[in-house]
Amino acid sequence: MDRSGDPAALADLIGHRLTGRAGGLYRRLADAIAALIGSAELPVGARLPAERRLAESLAISRSTVVAAYDELRARGLVESRRGSGTTVARAAGRGRSRADKQVPAGYGESLFHRIAVGPGEVISLTYAVDPGLPELAEELIDLASGDLPALLDDVGYHPRGLSVLRERIAEHFTSSGLPTEADEVVVTTGAHQAIALVTQMYLRTGATVVIEQPSWPGCFDLFGAAGGRVVGVPLDDAGIRPDLLTAAFAEHQPAMLFVMPTFHNPTGRLMSANRRRQVAELAAKYGVVVVEDNAYSAWDPAGPSIPPPLAAYAPDGAEVLTIGSVSKAVWGGLRIGWIRASRPLAERLARHKALADLGSPVIDQALTARLLPRLTELTAQRARVSTARKKLMGQLLTERLPDWEWSPPVGGSALWIRLPETDARVFAQVALRHGVEVVAGHAMDPTGEHDDYLRVPFAYSEQVLDDAVARLARAWHELRRHGPAPAVPVV
């Protein structure tokens, strides 16, 4: 995936490499570009962005970029010719094995990078995570003393999932308004794997996937890796717009519709019951498979009630697959999710699951089976904490960043914030240098319609939220008052 033609995309890959290092900024920039040279992002022969355009995307001075390019030329990594710009030198590719198949960075790069490298000194608002609930430890101790010997006597391979867990998941769906049997459930290693398995099963090169606009960044990478083409449909307060969805179905004849009806990521909106019915009927009419991801299901009893899953409104013959998980409600480290589908589809998914990993970890499944009867209680507990943090975050932003715009989300774990007259990707670079990492709207909508938006999670302690907003305010003040640092001669 050659990023050289897009200065903003290259800036996204460079940005986090500029923080927390010694040496001048130009040298850190040179090191960051050097680390990408010869990879899928900057292959041999790729043209680097013009100095001014890269400087604008990174919100630094043009002279810094000029000095960095000079440094790269001195190392023999790039070469410049009049009229051809600066390109990656052929010699830069030597020493890299052809077997070194790096995974190209995608729209979820900023999220996945921080997960991989850890928090460091930067406050990362790229993902929302809570510590594990105390009930998790209690159930784990009981499991070890009671159920573990029987589990160890078992073969340990359950591609469809432990029967007791599938029964509990079926009961959970039934209580939520979607009658389900255990053989309609396949257990997965988190909701992420569930989406990946469904993608594997349905998408072929060139197939179209309709999604909500904006959407979760990882779906662009998953669907793109399968050769799919993504078409976005905007939302209103009730969910994905049925008029535009009808037009997208008629024009593109998609293989799949991917939606997040319950606390949509990143907007936090809740799709109404009537809208769920409309979407299900439209998909059935046009023969489109629906995949609904309800992983963000933490519900505050003081808030609006959650309608049954979209599958509950589907007419006979419709293909609707419903994804769930305990990762958001209980703990991100408990990587257990599931897919609910018709029996024939569940059998096909189980075969894909067997090829992927022969089955999710058995002890994690047994632990989840113990927790699942209490999932509604646990999600409500989590949601009450989240509601308090959302209120605090709103107060902090109103006090310190009064010109930022957002609508309080019904649920979820983040605010979807509009920055007035500002490219959020540029602001993200300034914020990073102030010690706070944010995800710009481009990662969630590559069309450019949400380039002035930020996703800002509030799933952190009061102290972290206060510190993060203070850093964001300083970054905003710098950008609005001064803009990128002016170009000065390099001495």
TANOR-V430108 format. One record per helix or strand of 2 or more residues. SS is the DSSP state (alpha for helix, beta for strand). FROM is the first residue (numbers start at 0). TO is the last residue. If there is no record, write none. Layout:
# TANOR-V430108
SS,FROM,TO / SS,FROM,TO
This chain:
# TANOR-V430108
alpha,6,14 / alpha,24,35 / alpha,50,57 / alpha,61,73 / beta,77,80 / beta,84,87 / alpha,89,92 / alpha,108,116 / beta,122,123 / alpha,133,145 / alpha,147,152 / alpha,162,174 / alpha,181,183 / beta,184,187 / alpha,189,201 / beta,207,212 / alpha,216,224 / beta,228,235 / beta,238,239 / alpha,241,251 / beta,255,258 / alpha,272,285 / beta,288,292 / alpha,309,312 / beta,319,324 / beta,336,339 / alpha,342,356 / alpha,361,371 / alpha,374,399 / beta,413,417 / alpha,423,432 / beta,435,436 / beta,438,439 / alpha,440,443 / beta,452,456 / alpha,461,480
